[in-house]
Amino acid sequence: MHPQLIGLYARLLKVEFPSTTTPRVAFQAHLVRVARALREIERSEGGEPDPAEELAAISDCVAFAMAEEVDAEGLADACRRVQDGYEDGMAPPDAEMLERLTRLSEFAGSIQLCVRRCQRSNAALKALLEVFDNAENRHEDRQPRAAAALRLAYLAQDLPWPVR
């Protein structure tokens, strides 16, 4: 195991600074995610690998950077190959299907953009929940606006609303 890895996650968890602004609170929450990822890497390097946990921890850390790109050219190419198969007699020609595939390949760029936006929105909602989700903000009588916003974030993430 690389000597610089040993205990790095624990040292990172001890980093303290005044969390006086929302960006600092969010950054502190991000450091906790980074520490978790480092712990999983250290475990893997130390002989206790859990690839699923390591991948989950790292993915949680870099959700914005790892937005999986849809290959617009690949999508268009796949549509063209199906069209070519129809034209070569590999399947009975179906004018309706050919028209749909042609239209789909024309929207490949838009599909790619929508997927990226959804992935970033999902990561942002996870970060929002991590920073702002607490009993006080969920209290609908004392914090009606915060509770309403958190409810929407829970709904968007398909999470059940916590019971008091």
C-alpha positions as CSV (number, residue, x, y, z in Angstrom):
1,M,0.0,0.0,0.0
2,H,1.2,3.5,-0.8
3,P,2.4,5.0,2.5
4,Q,0.7,8.4,1.9
5,L,-2.7,6.6,1.8
6,I,-2.5,5.3,5.3
7,G,-4.9,7.2,7.5
8,L,-5.4,10.0,5.0
9,Y,-9.1,9.7,5.2
10,A,-9.0,10.2,9.0
11,R,-6.8,13.3,8.7
12,L,-9.2,14.7,6.1
13,L,-12.1,14.2,8.5
14,K,-10.3,16.3,11.1
15,V,-10.0,19.3,8.8
16,E,-11.9,22.1,10.5
17,F,-12.8,25.6,9.4
18,P,-15.7,27.9,10.1
19,S,-18.7,26.9,8.1
20,T,-20.1,30.4,7.9
21,T,-21.4,30.3,4.4
22,T,-23.5,27.9,2.3
23,P,-20.6,27.1,0.0
24,R,-18.4,26.3,2.9
25,V,-21.0,24.0,4.4
26,A,-21.3,22.3,1.0
27,F,-17.5,22.0,0.7
28,Q,-17.3,20.4,4.2
29,A,-19.9,17.9,3.1
30,H,-17.9,17.2,0.0
31,L,-14.7,16.6,2.1
32,V,-16.7,14.0,4.1
33,R,-17.5,12.2,0.8
34,V,-13.8,12.5,-0.3
35,A,-12.8,11.0,3.0
36,R,-15.2,8.1,2.6
37,A,-13.8,7.4,-0.9
38,L,-10.2,7.6,0.5
39,R,-11.2,5.1,3.2
40,E,-12.5,2.6,0.6
41,I,-9.4,3.0,-1.5
42,E,-7.2,2.4,1.5
43,R,-9.2,-0.7,2.3
44,S,-8.8,-2.0,-1.2
45,E,-5.1,-1.3,-1.2
46,G,-4.8,-2.9,2.3
47,G,-6.2,-6.2,1.1
48,E,-9.9,-5.8,2.0
49,P,-11.2,-4.8,-1.4
50,D,-14.9,-4.1,-1.9
51,P,-15.1,-2.9,-5.5
52,A,-18.8,-2.0,-5.2
53,E,-18.3,0.2,-2.1
54,E,-15.2,1.8,-3.6
55,L,-17.0,2.6,-6.8
56,A,-20.0,4.0,-4.9
57,A,-17.9,6.2,-2.7
58,I,-15.8,7.6,-5.6
59,S,-18.9,8.1,-7.8
60,D,-20.6,10.0,-5.0
61,C,-17.5,12.2,-4.8
62,V,-17.2,13.0,-8.4
63,A,-20.8,12.9,-9.6
64,F,-20.6,16.2,-11.5
65,A,-17.3,15.3,-13.2
66,M,-18.3,11.7,-14.0
67,A,-21.6,12.6,-15.8
68,E,-21.6,9.7,-18.3
69,E,-21.7,11.0,-21.8
70,V,-24.2,9.7,-24.3
71,D,-22.4,9.0,-27.5
72,A,-24.5,11.0,-30.0
73,E,-22.6,9.7,-32.9
74,G,-22.8,6.2,-31.6
75,L,-26.6,6.6,-31.2
76,A,-26.9,8.0,-34.7
77,D,-24.7,5.2,-36.1
78,A,-26.8,2.5,-34.3
79,C,-29.9,4.0,-35.9
80,R,-28.2,4.0,-39.3
81,R,-27.1,0.3,-38.9
82,V,-30.7,-0.7,-38.2
83,Q,-31.9,1.3,-41.2
84,D,-29.2,-0.3,-43.4
85,G,-30.3,-3.8,-42.1
86,Y,-33.9,-3.0,-43.2
87,E,-32.6,-1.8,-46.6
88,D,-30.5,-4.9,-47.0
89,G,-33.5,-7.1,-46.5
90,M,-32.4,-8.4,-43.0
91,A,-35.9,-7.6,-41.8
92,P,-39.2,-6.8,-43.5
93,P,-39.1,-3.1,-44.4
94,D,-41.3,-1.0,-42.2
95,A,-41.6,2.6,-43.4
96,E,-42.9,3.7,-40.0
97,M,-39.9,2.3,-38.2
98,L,-37.4,3.8,-40.6
99,E,-39.0,7.2,-40.2
100,R,-38.8,6.8,-36.4
101,L,-35.2,5.8,-36.5
102,T,-34.3,8.7,-38.8
103,R,-36.0,11.1,-36.4
104,L,-34.3,9.5,-33.4
105,S,-30.8,9.9,-34.9
106,E,-31.5,13.5,-35.6
107,F,-32.2,14.1,-31.9
108,A,-29.1,12.4,-30.6
109,G,-27.4,15.6,-29.6
110,S,-30.5,16.8,-27.7
111,I,-30.7,13.4,-26.0
112,Q,-27.1,13.7,-24.9
113,L,-27.7,17.2,-23.5
114,C,-30.8,16.0,-21.6
115,V,-29.0,13.1,-20.0
116,R,-26.1,15.3,-18.9
117,R,-28.5,17.8,-17.3
118,C,-30.4,15.0,-15.5
119,Q,-27.2,13.6,-14.1
120,R,-26.0,17.0,-12.9
121,S,-29.5,17.8,-11.4
122,N,-29.4,14.4,-9.6
123,A,-26.0,15.1,-8.2
124,A,-27.1,18.6,-7.1
125,L,-30.1,17.2,-5.3
126,K,-28.0,14.7,-3.5
127,A,-25.6,17.5,-2.4
128,L,-28.6,19.6,-1.3
129,L,-30.0,16.8,0.8
130,E,-26.6,16.1,2.4
131,V,-26.1,19.8,3.4
132,F,-29.6,20.9,4.3
133,D,-31.5,17.7,5.3
134,N,-31.9,17.8,9.1
135,A,-34.7,17.5,11.6
136,E,-35.1,21.3,12.0
137,N,-35.4,21.9,8.2
138,R,-37.9,19.0,7.9
139,H,-40.1,20.5,10.7
140,E,-43.1,21.7,8.7
141,D,-44.5,24.0,11.4
142,R,-41.2,25.8,12.2
143,Q,-39.6,25.7,8.7
144,P,-42.5,25.5,6.2
145,R,-40.4,26.7,3.2
146,A,-37.4,24.6,4.0
147,A,-39.6,21.5,4.6
148,A,-41.4,22.1,1.3
149,A,-38.1,22.4,-0.6
150,L,-36.8,19.2,1.1
151,R,-40.0,17.4,0.3
152,L,-39.5,18.2,-3.4
153,A,-35.9,17.0,-3.3
154,Y,-37.0,13.7,-1.6
155,L,-39.7,13.3,-4.2
156,A,-37.3,14.0,-7.1
157,Q,-34.9,11.4,-5.6
158,D,-37.7,8.8,-5.1
159,L,-37.0,8.8,-1.4
160,P,-39.7,8.4,1.3
161,W,-40.3,11.4,3.4
162,P,-39.0,10.8,6.9
163,V,-41.6,10.3,9.6
164,R,-41.2,12.4,12.7
